[in-house]
Amino acid sequence: MNAVNIVLLGGRWAGKSSCGNTILNKEVFTVGEQIEACVMEKAEVAGMQVTVVDTPSWSWVSAEDSSDELKQELKRSVEMLEGGSHVLLLIHPLGSAFIKRHQIAFQEHLQLLGADVWDRSMVLFSRGDWNPKVNMEQYIDKASEELKWLMEKSSHRYHVLSNKNRNDLTQVTELLEKINQMIGRRRRRSKDFRPPAMAQEVEEASGAQEETK
């Protein structure tokens, strides 16, 4: 069974816990209350073993102004997962403003999670029921420069989730498919990558074989 490890990240009232409940298709994360420590839950979803870590929400301030406890919990979120996180879902409500303070908060808090953080990121728009008929390409095209920045940093990976439509399992299946595509691309890049020293050894070995012919 394929395993998918997810970390939910975002500011206050973004809908992280609700998204976690929708993804796992059960009520396991507390909604409407701010948590102070990471919570991890698991479930089998669409034939996959899905593990979700819900994190404490940050206020829309720089990481420097966040508490040491919050920053420690954010770091712990990826350490809790066996094999590490496959995706960091950056959650923001669809239709809500995304301005400079939101950009700074995402940028600085994500820096706590490692150099490859953006390679593992996907924007998850919560509150998909805000406008079910919205054209997302047009929405992003008309978005603020700050939101466009977030999309570019995440390589334009995104998904829309309606937490009021839990019976629509298709939206979760499609999200998991996108995550699996991310995992596959990273694995292919890792397989194709050879450190310079190794690449030189391969070239020298090939040259030696040619000389013996």
C-alpha beads as a LAMMPS data file, in Angstrom:
LAMMPS data file: protein, C-alpha beads

213 atoms
212 bonds

1 atom types
1 bond types

-500.0 500.0 xlo xhi
-500.0 500.0 ylo yhi
-500.0 500.0 zlo zhi

Masses

1 110.0

Atoms # bond

1 1 1 0.000 0.000 0.000
2 1 1 1.371 3.414 -0.975
3 1 1 2.026 5.810 1.882
4 1 1 1.406 9.557 1.709
5 1 1 2.736 11.854 4.447
6 1 1 1.141 15.308 4.645
7 1 1 1.903 18.350 6.799
8 1 1 -0.723 21.107 7.055
9 1 1 0.677 24.634 7.379
10 1 1 -0.928 28.048 7.544
11 1 1 -2.077 31.002 9.586
12 1 1 -4.972 31.434 11.954
13 1 1 -8.450 30.606 10.654
14 1 1 -7.137 29.207 7.380
15 1 1 -9.101 25.984 7.841
16 1 1 -6.183 23.603 8.374
17 1 1 -7.916 21.253 10.792
18 1 1 -11.049 21.105 8.650
19 1 1 -8.904 20.237 5.632
20 1 1 -7.248 17.458 7.622
21 1 1 -10.650 16.014 8.535
22 1 1 -11.779 16.196 4.902
23 1 1 -8.626 14.479 3.647
24 1 1 -8.899 11.633 6.176
25 1 1 -12.706 11.520 5.835
26 1 1 -13.245 11.509 9.585
27 1 1 -13.441 13.980 12.474
28 1 1 -10.052 13.661 14.149
29 1 1 -8.701 17.226 14.318
30 1 1 -10.273 19.839 16.590
31 1 1 -11.943 22.621 14.605
32 1 1 -12.412 26.160 15.900
33 1 1 -9.709 26.039 18.554
34 1 1 -6.041 26.953 18.278
35 1 1 -3.761 24.001 19.038
36 1 1 -0.376 24.461 20.695
37 1 1 1.259 21.194 19.608
38 1 1 1.315 19.098 16.445
39 1 1 -1.301 16.368 16.111
40 1 1 -0.831 13.350 13.834
41 1 1 -3.620 11.116 12.547
42 1 1 -3.798 8.298 9.983
43 1 1 -6.391 6.645 7.780
44 1 1 -6.664 4.500 4.676
45 1 1 -7.926 6.706 1.865
46 1 1 -8.438 5.599 -1.736
47 1 1 -6.248 2.553 -1.160
48 1 1 -3.406 4.600 0.348
49 1 1 -2.098 4.892 3.894
50 1 1 -2.431 8.629 4.511
51 1 1 -0.798 10.317 7.490
52 1 1 -1.635 13.944 8.242
53 1 1 0.107 16.252 10.728
54 1 1 -1.875 19.309 11.806
55 1 1 0.352 22.124 13.085
56 1 1 -0.232 25.140 15.323
57 1 1 -1.337 28.158 13.297
58 1 1 0.917 31.179 13.122
59 1 1 -0.283 34.750 13.451
60 1 1 0.268 36.853 10.347
61 1 1 3.623 38.144 11.547
62 1 1 7.254 37.403 10.747
63 1 1 8.764 34.246 12.220
64 1 1 10.924 36.460 14.430
65 1 1 7.772 37.578 16.231
66 1 1 6.387 34.040 16.636
67 1 1 6.948 32.188 19.878
68 1 1 9.842 29.756 20.234
69 1 1 7.292 27.062 21.082
70 1 1 5.447 27.542 17.796
71 1 1 8.668 27.486 15.769
72 1 1 9.767 24.318 17.552
73 1 1 6.451 22.630 16.774
74 1 1 6.735 23.565 13.094
75 1 1 10.163 21.939 12.970
76 1 1 8.841 18.887 14.811
77 1 1 6.000 18.439 12.311
78 1 1 8.281 16.971 9.632
79 1 1 10.311 14.968 12.173
80 1 1 7.196 13.129 13.368
81 1 1 6.683 11.437 10.005
82 1 1 8.472 8.194 9.264
83 1 1 10.344 8.790 6.031
84 1 1 9.690 12.533 6.214
85 1 1 6.958 14.612 4.625
86 1 1 5.905 14.019 1.022
87 1 1 4.057 17.310 0.779
88 1 1 3.616 20.517 2.740
89 1 1 0.118 21.832 2.102
90 1 1 0.127 25.627 2.382
91 1 1 -3.445 26.444 3.299
92 1 1 -5.228 29.696 2.551
93 1 1 -8.978 30.319 2.166
94 1 1 -10.213 30.828 -1.368
95 1 1 -11.508 34.365 -1.823
96 1 1 -9.577 35.791 1.135
97 1 1 -7.016 38.538 0.719
98 1 1 -3.370 37.533 0.473
99 1 1 -1.175 40.562 1.103
100 1 1 2.384 41.361 2.162
101 1 1 2.039 40.176 5.751
102 1 1 0.718 36.817 4.542
103 1 1 3.679 36.494 2.171
104 1 1 6.205 37.309 4.893
105 1 1 4.615 34.849 7.324
106 1 1 4.689 31.986 4.818
107 1 1 8.206 32.755 3.635
108 1 1 9.805 33.069 7.052
109 1 1 7.988 30.205 8.778
110 1 1 8.697 27.816 5.902
111 1 1 12.409 28.626 6.115
112 1 1 12.389 26.735 9.411
113 1 1 11.662 23.468 7.574
114 1 1 14.752 23.044 5.409
115 1 1 16.341 24.068 2.130
116 1 1 14.067 21.924 -0.062
117 1 1 10.847 23.187 1.492
118 1 1 9.456 24.719 -1.711
119 1 1 10.120 21.543 -3.671
120 1 1 7.669 19.792 -1.323
121 1 1 5.035 22.539 -1.219
122 1 1 1.574 22.762 -2.722
123 1 1 -0.967 25.537 -2.171
124 1 1 -4.264 24.195 -0.848
125 1 1 -7.159 26.625 -1.119
126 1 1 -9.670 25.862 1.607
127 1 1 -13.268 27.125 1.506
128 1 1 -13.753 25.813 -2.018
129 1 1 -17.495 26.294 -1.511
130 1 1 -16.955 30.097 -1.534
131 1 1 -17.527 30.057 -5.288
132 1 1 -17.852 26.527 -6.709
133 1 1 -17.904 27.862 -10.272
134 1 1 -14.771 29.990 -9.981
135 1 1 -12.295 29.698 -12.845
136 1 1 -9.038 29.096 -10.984
137 1 1 -6.789 30.178 -13.841
138 1 1 -8.577 33.533 -13.988
139 1 1 -8.619 33.761 -10.190
140 1 1 -4.845 33.316 -9.995
141 1 1 -4.233 35.579 -12.972
142 1 1 -6.131 38.408 -11.219
143 1 1 -4.652 37.652 -7.784
144 1 1 -2.337 39.903 -5.796
145 1 1 1.381 39.862 -6.540
146 1 1 1.888 38.250 -3.146
147 1 1 -0.366 35.308 -3.975
148 1 1 1.274 34.956 -7.390
149 1 1 4.602 34.802 -5.521
150 1 1 3.309 31.922 -3.393
151 1 1 2.121 30.082 -6.491
152 1 1 5.468 30.549 -8.237
153 1 1 7.429 29.369 -5.194
154 1 1 5.255 26.233 -5.158
155 1 1 5.821 25.679 -8.904
156 1 1 2.121 26.475 -9.507
157 1 1 1.009 23.321 -7.711
158 1 1 -2.375 23.875 -6.106
159 1 1 -5.663 22.249 -5.242
160 1 1 -9.081 23.470 -4.066
161 1 1 -10.907 21.745 -1.226
162 1 1 -14.450 22.241 0.026
163 1 1 -14.753 21.219 3.659
164 1 1 -18.532 21.580 3.501
165 1 1 -18.807 18.909 0.837
166 1 1 -17.299 15.915 2.613
167 1 1 -19.309 13.479 0.506
168 1 1 -17.321 14.501 -2.579
169 1 1 -14.465 12.030 -2.244
170 1 1 -13.293 12.897 -5.753
171 1 1 -11.724 16.135 -4.521
172 1 1 -9.572 14.187 -2.046
173 1 1 -8.664 11.496 -4.576
174 1 1 -7.535 14.188 -7.022
175 1 1 -5.432 15.820 -4.306
176 1 1 -3.725 12.512 -3.508
177 1 1 -3.076 11.939 -7.217
178 1 1 -1.347 15.330 -7.439
179 1 1 0.758 14.484 -4.382
180 1 1 1.750 11.128 -5.874
181 1 1 2.807 12.914 -9.065
182 1 1 5.034 15.162 -6.952
183 1 1 6.557 12.140 -5.230
184 1 1 7.183 10.445 -8.576
185 1 1 8.913 13.494 -10.066
186 1 1 11.209 13.871 -7.058
187 1 1 12.131 10.186 -7.169
188 1 1 12.947 10.393 -10.864
189 1 1 15.127 13.451 -10.309
190 1 1 16.889 11.717 -7.429
191 1 1 17.499 8.620 -9.565
192 1 1 18.859 10.668 -12.464
193 1 1 21.090 12.825 -10.275
194 1 1 24.749 11.871 -9.949
195 1 1 27.207 13.892 -7.875
196 1 1 30.032 15.399 -9.980
197 1 1 32.610 12.940 -8.632
198 1 1 30.415 9.961 -9.500
199 1 1 29.691 11.360 -12.951
200 1 1 33.420 11.712 -13.593
201 1 1 34.031 8.114 -12.493
202 1 1 31.347 6.905 -14.899
203 1 1 32.905 8.877 -17.754
204 1 1 36.377 7.533 -16.962
205 1 1 35.057 3.958 -16.808
206 1 1 33.332 4.426 -20.166
207 1 1 36.561 5.818 -21.634
208 1 1 38.534 2.877 -20.360
209 1 1 36.084 0.445 -21.934
210 1 1 36.405 2.241 -25.267
211 1 1 40.227 1.989 -25.145
212 1 1 40.107 -1.770 -24.611
213 1 1 37.970 -2.328 -27.659

Bonds

1 1 1 2
2 1 2 3
3 1 3 4
4 1 4 5
5 1 5 6
6 1 6 7
7 1 7 8
8 1 8 9
9 1 9 10
10 1 10 11
11 1 11 12
12 1 12 13
13 1 13 14
14 1 14 15
15 1 15 16
16 1 16 17
17 1 17 18
18 1 18 19
19 1 19 20
20 1 20 21
21 1 21 22
22 1 22 23
23 1 23 24
24 1 24 25
25 1 25 26
26 1 26 27
27 1 27 28
28 1 28 29
29 1 29 30
30 1 30 31
31 1 31 32
32 1 32 33
33 1 33 34
34 1 34 35
35 1 35 36
36 1 36 37
37 1 37 38
38 1 38 39
39 1 39 40
40 1 40 41
41 1 41 42
42 1 42 43
43 1 43 44
44 1 44 45
45 1 45 46
46 1 46 47
47 1 47 48
48 1 48 49
49 1 49 50
50 1 50 51
51 1 51 52
52 1 52 53
53 1 53 54
54 1 54 55
55 1 55 56
56 1 56 57
57 1 57 58
58 1 58 59
59 1 59 60
60 1 60 61
61 1 61 62
62 1 62 63
63 1 63 64
64 1 64 65
65 1 65 66
66 1 66 67
67 1 67 68
68 1 68 69
69 1 69 70
70 1 70 71
71 1 71 72
72 1 72 73
73 1 73 74
74 1 74 75
75 1 75 76
76 1 76 77
77 1 77 78
78 1 78 79
79 1 79 80
80 1 80 81
81 1 81 82
82 1 82 83
83 1 83 84
84 1 84 85
85 1 85 86
86 1 86 87
87 1 87 88
88 1 88 89
89 1 89 90
90 1 90 91
91 1 91 92
92 1 92 93
93 1 93 94
94 1 94 95
95 1 95 96
96 1 96 97
97 1 97 98
98 1 98 99
99 1 99 100
100 1 100 101
101 1 101 102
102 1 102 103
103 1 103 104
104 1 104 105
105 1 105 106
106 1 106 107
107 1 107 108
108 1 108 109
109 1 109 110
110 1 110 111
111 1 111 112
112 1 112 113
113 1 113 114
114 1 114 115
115 1 115 116
116 1 116 117
117 1 117 118
118 1 118 119
119 1 119 120
120 1 120 121
121 1 121 122
122 1 122 123
123 1 123 124
124 1 124 125
125 1 125 126
126 1 126 127
127 1 127 128
128 1 128 129
129 1 129 130
130 1 130 131
131 1 131 132
132 1 132 133
133 1 133 134
134 1 134 135
135 1 135 136
136 1 136 137
137 1 137 138
138 1 138 139
139 1 139 140
140 1 140 141
141 1 141 142
142 1 142 143
143 1 143 144
144 1 144 145
145 1 145 146
146 1 146 147
147 1 147 148
148 1 148 149
149 1 149 150
150 1 150 151
151 1 151 152
152 1 152 153
153 1 153 154
154 1 154 155
155 1 155 156
156 1 156 157
157 1 157 158
158 1 158 159
159 1 159 160
160 1 160 161
161 1 161 162
162 1 162 163
163 1 163 164
164 1 164 165
165 1 165 166
166 1 166 167
167 1 167 168
168 1 168 169
169 1 169 170
170 1 170 171
171 1 171 172
172 1 172 173
173 1 173 174
174 1 174 175
175 1 175 176
176 1 176 177
177 1 177 178
178 1 178 179
179 1 179 180
180 1 180 181
181 1 181 182
182 1 182 183
183 1 183 184
184 1 184 185
185 1 185 186
186 1 186 187
187 1 187 188
188 1 188 189
189 1 189 190
190 1 190 191
191 1 191 192
192 1 192 193
193 1 193 194
194 1 194 195
195 1 195 196
196 1 196 197
197 1 197 198
198 1 198 199
199 1 199 200
200 1 200 201
201 1 201 202
202 1 202 203
203 1 203 204
204 1 204 205
205 1 205 206
206 1 206 207
207 1 207 208
208 1 208 209
209 1 209 210
210 1 210 211
211 1 211 212
212 1 212 213
